């Protein structure tokens, strides 16, 4: 099917919610299950004889990936976090994580953030992408080597503008980590359909402002805010304790708190 939503960067958060609400009109369970079975067979063929695991972030794509990987016989998985996560998200992970999940913490905290101020609420896609390199990619490489993997499966999709390799959706980077993206050609609607028909638990982030645009991320990596003050306002609404703690390190957080008192 053609995607109703189009490219992720051009979709409004309200469009995601509206599409989710009418997903049964767009994709039947029979259509979805044909795609699922095809994807499972593809995973089995490409991981045969290989030591494989999948990356799990708790985001919508990784939730679907995890379910399909387990149905294809792959249960080992990794979540990479920092010390700058939303408390509600870490609690959700604790309550909903896959049994075989390994959690790796790459250690970034408020003191680290002070020395890397350009990483606070990046309005530039270049700096936003750096969060993935310093957290996810670094942690995934560690997990890959420690577990002697041949392949790490990701929930990356072309519809998000993600690089997934060439025709076989597999690529190996300069560190020797081979990544395979079995959902590469899935549309946004197909991902939402799987979540709907299989009743997958979603993290609280999707109920927050611009949740579908932001996805799972450390709180300083929050995008689409328009300004630093807006970012602190949005985070305060989610978890005021984050802003109160950050005010000890950042003048902008302290200034924001003064505007609401």
C-alpha positions as CSV (number, residue, x, y, z in Angstrom):
1,X,0.0,0.0,0.0
2,X,1.0,3.6,-0.5
3,X,1.7,5.4,2.8
4,X,-0.9,7.9,3.8
5,X,1.5,9.6,6.2
6,X,4.5,10.0,3.9
7,X,8.0,11.0,5.1
8,X,8.3,11.2,8.9
9,X,9.9,14.7,9.0
10,X,6.9,16.2,7.2
11,X,4.2,14.5,9.4
12,X,2.4,16.4,12.2
13,X,2.0,14.6,15.5
14,X,-1.8,14.8,15.2
15,X,-1.6,13.0,11.8
16,X,0.0,10.0,13.5
17,X,-2.7,9.8,16.1
18,X,-5.5,10.2,13.6
19,X,-4.0,7.5,11.4
20,X,-3.6,5.1,14.4
21,X,-7.3,5.7,15.2
22,X,-8.5,4.6,11.8
23,X,-5.8,2.0,11.1
24,X,-8.4,-0.8,10.5
25,X,-9.7,1.1,7.6
26,X,-6.3,1.3,6.0
27,X,-4.8,-2.2,6.6
28,X,-6.6,-5.5,7.4
29,X,-5.1,-8.0,9.8
30,X,-4.9,-10.5,6.8
31,X,-2.8,-8.0,4.8
32,X,-0.6,-7.3,7.8
33,X,0.0,-11.0,8.6
34,X,1.1,-11.7,5.0
35,X,3.7,-9.0,5.4
36,X,4.7,-10.3,8.9
37,X,5.1,-13.9,7.6
38,X,7.3,-12.6,4.7
39,X,9.4,-10.6,7.1
40,X,9.8,-13.6,9.4
41,X,11.0,-15.8,6.5
42,X,13.4,-13.1,5.4
43,X,14.9,-12.9,8.9
44,X,15.3,-16.7,9.2
45,X,17.0,-16.8,5.8
46,X,19.5,-14.0,6.5
47,X,20.3,-15.0,10.1
48,X,20.6,-18.7,9.5
49,X,23.8,-20.0,11.1
50,X,24.6,-16.6,12.5
51,X,24.9,-15.3,16.1
52,X,22.2,-12.6,15.9
53,X,20.4,-10.2,18.3
54,X,18.2,-7.2,17.9
55,X,18.3,-3.6,19.2
56,X,15.3,-2.6,21.3
57,X,14.6,1.0,22.2
58,X,11.0,0.8,23.4
59,X,10.0,2.9,20.4
60,X,7.2,1.8,18.1
61,X,9.5,0.4,15.4
62,X,11.6,-1.6,17.9
63,X,8.5,-2.9,19.6
64,X,7.4,-4.4,16.3
65,X,10.9,-5.6,15.5
66,X,11.2,-7.4,18.8
67,X,7.9,-9.2,18.4
68,X,8.8,-10.4,14.9
69,X,12.4,-11.3,15.8
70,X,11.1,-13.5,18.7
71,X,8.7,-15.2,16.2
72,X,11.7,-15.8,14.0
73,X,13.7,-17.4,16.8
74,X,15.8,-14.4,17.9
75,X,15.3,-13.4,21.5
76,X,18.6,-11.7,22.7
77,X,18.4,-7.9,22.6
78,X,20.0,-4.8,23.8
79,X,18.7,-1.4,25.0
80,X,21.3,1.5,25.2
81,X,20.5,4.4,27.6
82,X,22.3,7.2,29.3
83,X,21.8,8.8,32.8
84,X,19.6,11.5,31.1
85,X,16.4,9.5,30.5
86,X,12.9,10.4,31.5
87,X,12.0,8.6,34.8
88,X,8.6,7.5,33.4
89,X,10.3,5.9,30.4
90,X,12.8,4.0,32.5
91,X,10.0,2.7,34.7
92,X,8.0,1.7,31.6
93,X,11.1,-0.2,30.4
94,X,11.3,-2.0,33.7
95,X,7.7,-3.0,33.5
96,X,7.7,-4.0,29.8
97,X,11.2,-5.1,28.8
98,X,11.7,-8.4,26.9
99,X,13.0,-11.1,29.2
100,X,16.3,-11.5,27.4
101,X,17.1,-7.7,27.3
102,X,20.6,-6.5,28.2
103,X,20.7,-2.8,29.2
104,X,23.9,-0.8,28.6
105,X,24.3,2.7,30.1
106,X,26.8,4.8,28.2
107,X,27.0,7.2,31.2
108,X,26.2,10.7,29.9
109,X,24.9,12.8,32.8
110,X,24.3,16.5,33.6
111,X,28.0,17.1,34.3
112,X,28.8,15.7,30.9
113,X,26.0,17.8,29.3
114,X,27.6,21.0,30.8
115,X,30.8,20.2,28.9
116,X,28.8,19.5,25.7
117,X,26.3,22.4,25.6
118,X,25.7,22.0,21.9
119,X,24.0,18.7,22.7
120,X,21.2,20.3,24.7
121,X,18.0,20.5,22.6
122,X,19.6,20.3,19.2
123,X,17.7,22.3,16.6
124,X,20.2,21.1,14.0
125,X,19.8,17.6,12.6
126,X,23.6,17.1,12.7
127,X,23.7,17.4,16.4
128,X,20.5,15.4,16.9
129,X,22.2,12.5,14.9
130,X,25.2,12.7,17.3
131,X,23.0,11.5,20.1
132,X,22.6,8.2,18.3
133,X,26.3,7.9,17.7
134,X,27.4,8.6,21.3
135,X,24.6,6.6,22.9
136,X,23.0,3.9,20.7
137,X,25.8,3.2,18.3
138,X,28.5,3.1,21.0
139,X,26.5,0.9,23.3
140,X,25.4,-1.4,20.4
141,X,29.1,-1.9,19.4
142,X,30.0,-2.8,22.9
143,X,27.2,-5.4,23.1
144,X,28.0,-6.7,19.6
145,X,31.6,-7.4,20.6
146,X,30.9,-8.8,24.1
147,X,28.4,-11.3,22.7
148,X,30.4,-12.3,19.6
149,X,27.6,-11.3,17.3
150,X,27.6,-11.7,13.5
151,X,24.6,-9.5,13.0
152,X,22.5,-6.9,14.9
153,X,18.9,-6.4,13.7
154,X,17.5,-2.8,13.8
155,X,14.0,-1.4,13.4
156,X,15.2,1.2,10.8
157,X,12.9,2.0,7.9
158,X,13.3,3.9,4.7
159,X,10.1,5.9,5.4
160,X,11.9,7.5,8.3
161,X,14.8,8.5,5.9
162,X,17.1,6.0,7.6
163,X,20.1,4.4,5.9
164,X,19.5,0.6,5.8
165,X,22.2,-0.6,3.4
166,X,21.8,-1.6,-0.2
167,X,19.4,-4.1,-1.7
168,X,19.7,-6.7,1.0
169,X,19.2,-4.2,3.9
170,X,22.5,-5.2,5.4
171,X,25.6,-3.2,5.9
172,X,28.8,-3.4,8.0
173,X,30.4,-0.2,9.4
174,X,34.0,0.6,9.9
175,X,34.0,-0.9,13.4
176,X,32.9,-4.3,12.0
177,X,29.3,-4.1,13.2
178,X,26.9,-5.7,10.7
179,X,23.4,-4.3,10.9
180,X,20.3,-5.7,9.2
181,X,17.0,-3.8,9.0
182,X,14.2,-6.3,8.2
183,X,11.5,-3.7,8.5
184,X,13.2,-1.4,6.0
185,X,10.3,-1.3,3.5
186,X,7.5,-1.3,6.0
187,X,5.3,1.9,5.9
188,X,4.3,3.9,9.0
189,X,0.8,2.5,8.7
190,X,2.0,-1.1,8.7
191,X,4.0,-0.5,11.9
192,X,0.9,1.1,13.6
193,X,-1.2,-1.8,12.3
194,X,1.0,-4.3,14.0
195,X,0.9,-2.4,17.3
196,X,-2.9,-2.2,17.0
197,X,-3.8,-5.7,16.0
198,X,-1.3,-7.3,18.5
199,X,-2.1,-4.8,21.3
200,X,1.5,-3.9,22.1
201,X,2.1,-1.7,25.1
202,X,3.5,1.7,24.1
203,X,5.8,3.8,26.3
204,X,4.3,7.0,27.8
205,X,6.4,9.2,25.4
206,X,3.8,8.8,22.7
207,X,1.2,10.5,24.9
208,X,3.5,13.5,25.4
209,X,3.7,16.5,23.2
210,X,5.1,15.6,19.8
211,X,5.7,12.1,21.0
212,X,5.6,10.5,17.5
213,X,8.0,13.1,16.2
214,X,10.5,12.9,19.1
215,X,10.3,9.1,19.7
216,X,12.4,7.6,22.5
217,X,15.4,9.6,23.4
218,X,17.4,11.1,26.3
219,X,15.6,14.3,27.5
220,X,18.3,16.7,26.3
221,X,18.0,15.3,22.8
222,X,14.4,16.6,22.5
223,X,13.8,18.2,19.1
224,X,11.0,20.2,17.5
225,X,10.8,22.6,20.4
226,X,11.5,25.9,18.5
227,X,13.5,27.3,21.4
228,X,15.4,26.3,24.6
229,X,12.6,27.9,26.7
230,X,9.9,25.9,25.0
231,X,12.0,22.7,25.5
232,X,12.3,23.3,29.3
233,X,8.5,24.1,29.3
234,X,7.7,20.8,27.6
235,X,10.0,18.8,29.8
236,X,8.6,20.5,32.9
237,X,5.1,19.3,31.9
238,X,6.5,15.8,31.6
239,X,8.6,15.7,34.7
240,X,9.3,18.9,36.7
241,X,12.1,17.2,38.7
242,X,14.3,17.1,35.6
243,X,14.1,20.8,35.2
244,X,14.6,21.5,38.9
245,X,17.8,19.3,38.9
246,X,19.0,20.8,35.6
247,X,18.6,24.4,37.0
248,X,21.7,23.7,39.2
249,X,23.7,23.3,36.0
250,X,22.0,25.4,33.3
251,X,21.1,29.1,33.5
252,X,18.4,28.6,30.9
253,X,16.7,26.1,33.2
254,X,17.0,28.4,36.2
255,X,15.6,31.3,34.1
256,X,12.6,29.2,33.0
257,X,11.8,28.2,36.5
258,X,11.7,31.9,37.5
259,X,9.0,32.5,34.8
260,X,6.6,30.0,36.3
261,X,7.0,31.1,40.0
